[in-house]
Amino acid sequence: MNSLDPAMTTNGVGVAPDPPYDYAPYRSTHLRAPKMPLQRLPAGAADRYGPVFGPFPIGPTDNDLTAGQPGAPLGERIIVAGRLLDQAGKPVRQQLVEIWQANAAGRYWHQMDRHPAPLDPNFTGAGRCLTDDDGRYRFVTVKPGAYPWQNHAKAFRPAHIHFSVFGTSFVERLVTQMYFPGDPLLEIDPIFQSVRDRAAAERLVSKLDLSTTMDNWALGYTFDIIVGGRAATPPDP
Amino acid sequence: MRGDQLPRGTPGGATPSQTAGPFVSIGTAWAAGRDLAQEGDPGSIVLTGTVLDGAGAPVTDAMLEFWQADRNGRFPATPATTWTGFARVLTDEKGRYRLTTCRPGPVSSTNPDLVEAPHIDISIFARGLLQRLITRAYFDDEPSNKEDPVLGSLAPDLRPRLLARCSSGSLPVAANALPMYHFDIHLQGDQETVFFAPW
């Protein structure tokens, strides 16, 4: 049987930083986390090394979540910027970064979000861009609000922005969440806490950054994303 | 001066995965629903199915991403090619997905002894999944499945769980209808789908 336990697997660099599928404090895992061990693909399988996302059109203002509506959204305007890097620290160039988030009141522009906080007609909460040749991305948005969810009594998610990134290969595909520094909700959030390696969890927390901040306009936060932690080098064929 | 003084990346520490959450469609729907083949193209097929949780309930808030070789078994060499081999589909209110695509050819790899039977890679992202899940859909009418190294590495009772089943033979369909392959994804249960580590 060619199987492995993801939590115990090393790749020559260290224990994989990803959270386990089965994490009881996060209730939605109960009926969705697979129970069987993961299987291993054969070394050299071609699928794993190709690019995965094509030349979809990205508009010049798609990285500005405060634009494109009749008025400015409510809330605290912020800049979120960083670099998309591979495991060797090399920039991932011209690849897609997508984000989505709640508005400043903690409400998503989604019919299934029933939180009784106001929608903002000037904020849908989606953005995207391609990284530049140095792996950099940059978004203008508003700081999302915390919001309650049904996981347990008095459960509130810490403010976060969802990120979806493509590396240069299938193994580097990553969906994650960015948090804000100093948020007291992080200590009691099952999703953040599902990353059992504390140092790895800290990499999900952005940093206030004055070099990204624009004077008299918006605070800046940096969030670098490093993909491919489980594939430092392709295995020998 | 923004951006010029960003800290350099720190090799050795990957960013961990987090769940895509229930509202993944907000950020990803713009690029979803584009097929990899047209219905009129010769050799086109439909891959369709339902994503189900451990209670048998449909997973209505999932994002599926497909990655496959072309008819000749080749993956696109550069991101700039017109045919990308990549598609994204959001499950509907009944947990269903549907992709019109071409049937891929057998796939060679960097290992000349390793030829894989035609298959489509599928990544699943959803609320309750702290990382994506990865599986493969093979074709139940494909003779070369018998030599496939991935299927061969599995316990015999698990192999059928990776087979997409062609329904054209059992249903009354129009003469020009595309071959339709059914592949349900069971996140849990006694028919739990076989999932793979990404590396």
Contacts between the chains, C-beta under 8 A, distances in Angstrom:
chain1	res1	chain2	res2	distance
A	1	B	155	6.0
A	2	B	153	4.3
A	2	B	154	7.4
A	4	B	197	6.1
A	6	B	197	6.2
A	9	B	197	7.0
A	11	B	199	6.5
A	13	B	12	6.2
A	14	B	12	7.8
A	17	B	13	7.3
A	17	B	14	5.4
A	17	B	15	7.6
A	17	B	16	4.4
A	18	B	16	5.2
A	18	B	17	4.5
A	18	B	130	7.2
A	18	B	131	4.8
A	19	B	16	6.4
A	19	B	17	6.6
A	19	B	18	7.4
A	19	B	130	4.1
A	19	B	131	6.7
A	20	B	130	6.9
A	21	B	129	6.8
A	21	B	130	6.1
A	21	B	131	6.7
A	21	B	133	7.7
A	23	B	130	6.1
A	26	B	19	7.7
A	26	B	128	7.4
A	26	B	130	7.0
A	28	B	19	7.6
A	28	B	127	5.1
A	28	B	128	3.3
A	29	B	128	5.2
A	29	B	129	7.8
A	29	B	130	6.8
A	30	B	54	7.5
A	30	B	128	7.8
A	31	B	53	4.2
A	31	B	54	4.0
A	31	B	55	5.4
A	31	B	57	7.4
A	31	B	128	7.2
A	31	B	187	7.4
A	31	B	188	6.4
A	32	B	53	5.3
A	32	B	54	7.0
A	32	B	59	7.2
A	32	B	126	6.7
A	32	B	127	7.5
A	32	B	128	3.5
A	32	B	129	5.9
A	32	B	187	4.9
A	32	B	188	7.1
A	33	B	128	7.0
A	33	B	129	7.4
A	33	B	130	7.8
A	33	B	187	7.4
A	33	B	188	7.3
A	34	B	133	6.7
A	34	B	187	6.0
A	34	B	188	6.2
A	34	B	192	5.8
A	34	B	193	7.5
A	34	B	195	5.4
A	35	B	188	5.7
A	35	B	192	6.3
A	36	B	192	5.4
A	36	B	194	7.4
A	36	B	195	7.5
A	38	B	195	5.5
A	38	B	196	6.0
A	38	B	197	4.4
A	39	B	150	7.9
A	39	B	153	7.1
A	39	B	154	6.5
A	39	B	194	5.7
A	39	B	195	7.0
A	39	B	196	5.1
A	39	B	197	7.2
A	40	B	153	7.7
A	40	B	196	7.0
A	40	B	197	5.7
A	41	B	150	6.3
A	41	B	196	5.3
A	41	B	197	7.2
A	42	B	109	7.9
A	42	B	111	7.6
A	42	B	114	6.0
A	42	B	149	5.0
A	42	B	150	6.3
A	42	B	153	7.1
A	43	B	111	7.0
A	44	B	109	4.5
A	44	B	110	4.5
A	44	B	111	3.6
A	44	B	114	5.5
A	45	B	107	7.8
A	45	B	109	5.4
A	45	B	114	7.1
A	45	B	116	6.6
A	45	B	150	7.7
A	46	B	69	7.5
A	46	B	75	5.9
A	46	B	107	5.4
A	46	B	108	6.5
A	46	B	109	4.2
A	46	B	110	6.9
A	46	B	116	7.7
A	47	B	67	6.6
A	47	B	69	7.8
A	47	B	75	6.9
A	47	B	107	7.1
A	47	B	121	5.4
A	48	B	198	7.5
A	48	B	199	7.4
A	49	B	110	8.0
A	50	B	67	7.6
A	50	B	75	4.0
A	50	B	76	6.4
A	50	B	77	7.9
A	50	B	85	7.3
A	51	B	76	6.8
A	51	B	78	6.8
A	51	B	79	4.2
A	52	B	65	7.6
A	52	B	67	5.5
A	52	B	84	7.8
A	52	B	85	7.8
A	52	B	86	5.0
A	53	B	79	6.6
A	53	B	84	7.1
A	53	B	86	5.7
A	54	B	76	7.8
A	54	B	79	6.2
A	54	B	80	8.0
A	54	B	81	7.3
A	54	B	82	7.8
A	54	B	84	3.3
A	54	B	86	6.0
A	55	B	79	6.7
A	55	B	80	5.9
A	55	B	84	8.0
A	56	B	31	5.4
A	79	B	2	7.0
A	81	B	2	6.7
A	81	B	3	5.9
A	81	B	6	6.9
A	82	B	6	6.6
A	83	B	6	6.2
A	83	B	8	8.0
A	83	B	9	5.8
A	85	B	9	3.7
A	85	B	11	7.7
A	87	B	11	6.4
A	87	B	12	7.4
A	87	B	14	6.4
A	88	B	11	5.6
A	89	B	8	7.0
A	89	B	9	4.7
A	89	B	10	7.4
A	89	B	11	3.8
A	94	B	79	7.5
A	98	B	27	4.8
A	98	B	28	6.1
A	99	B	27	6.0
A	100	B	23	6.6
A	100	B	24	7.4
A	100	B	26	4.1
A	100	B	27	3.0
A	100	B	28	7.6
A	108	B	23	4.8
A	108	B	26	6.4
A	109	B	26	6.2
A	110	B	22	7.8
A	110	B	23	4.6
A	110	B	25	7.2
A	110	B	26	5.8
A	112	B	22	6.3
A	112	B	23	7.2
A	112	B	61	7.4
A	113	B	23	6.6
A	124	B	26	7.3
A	125	B	26	5.9
A	125	B	27	7.9
A	126	B	26	5.1
A	126	B	27	4.8
A	126	B	30	7.4
A	127	B	27	7.6
A	128	B	27	7.4
A	128	B	30	7.3
A	135	B	9	7.9
A	136	B	3	5.7
A	136	B	6	7.2
A	138	B	2	7.3
A	138	B	3	6.6
A	162	B	18	7.9
A	162	B	20	6.7
A	162	B	21	6.3
A	162	B	23	7.9
A	162	B	24	7.4
A	162	B	27	6.1
A	164	B	20	7.4
A	164	B	27	6.3
A	164	B	28	6.4
A	170	B	67	6.0
A	170	B	121	7.0
A	170	B	198	7.1
A	171	B	198	4.8
A	171	B	199	5.2
A	173	B	65	7.5
A	173	B	123	6.4
A	173	B	132	6.9
A	173	B	198	7.7
A	174	B	15	6.6
A	174	B	17	6.2
A	175	B	17	6.5
A	175	B	18	7.1
A	175	B	19	7.8
A	175	B	20	4.8
A	175	B	24	7.7
A	175	B	125	5.5
A	175	B	132	6.6
A	176	B	15	5.8
A	176	B	16	6.6
A	176	B	17	5.6
A	176	B	18	4.5
A	177	B	18	4.0
A	177	B	19	7.7
A	177	B	21	7.9
A	191	B	18	6.0
A	191	B	19	6.1
A	191	B	130	7.4
A	192	B	18	7.7
A	194	B	18	7.8
A	194	B	130	5.2
A	195	B	16	4.5
A	195	B	18	7.8
A	197	B	16	7.6
A	199	B	13	6.9
A	200	B	13	6.8
A	200	B	14	7.5
A	200	B	15	8.0
A	200	B	16	4.8
A	201	B	16	6.8
A	203	B	13	6.0
A	203	B	14	7.9
A	203	B	15	5.3
A	203	B	16	6.9
A	204	B	15	6.9
A	204	B	16	6.4
A	204	B	18	6.8
A	209	B	6	7.3
A	211	B	1	6.1
A	211	B	2	6.5
A	211	B	3	7.5
A	211	B	4	6.7
A	211	B	5	3.9
A	211	B	6	7.0
A	212	B	2	5.0
A	212	B	3	6.8
A	212	B	6	7.3
A	213	B	2	7.9
A	214	B	2	6.7
A	220	B	2	6.6
A	222	B	6	5.6
A	222	B	7	6.9
A	224	B	6	7.4
A	224	B	7	7.0
A	224	B	9	5.3
A	224	B	10	7.7
A	224	B	15	7.9
A	225	B	15	4.8
A	226	B	9	5.9
A	226	B	10	7.1
A	226	B	11	7.6
A	226	B	13	6.2
A	226	B	14	5.0
A	226	B	15	5.1
A	227	B	14	6.8
A	227	B	15	7.0
A	228	B	14	6.6
A	229	B	13	7.4
A	229	B	14	2.2
A	229	B	15	7.5
A	229	B	16	8.0
A	230	B	14	7.3
A	230	B	197	7.6
A	230	B	198	6.3
A	230	B	199	4.3
A	231	B	198	7.5
A	231	B	199	4.5
A	235	B	199	7.7
A	237	B	109	7.1
A	237	B	110	4.3
A	237	B	111	4.0
A	237	B	114	7.6
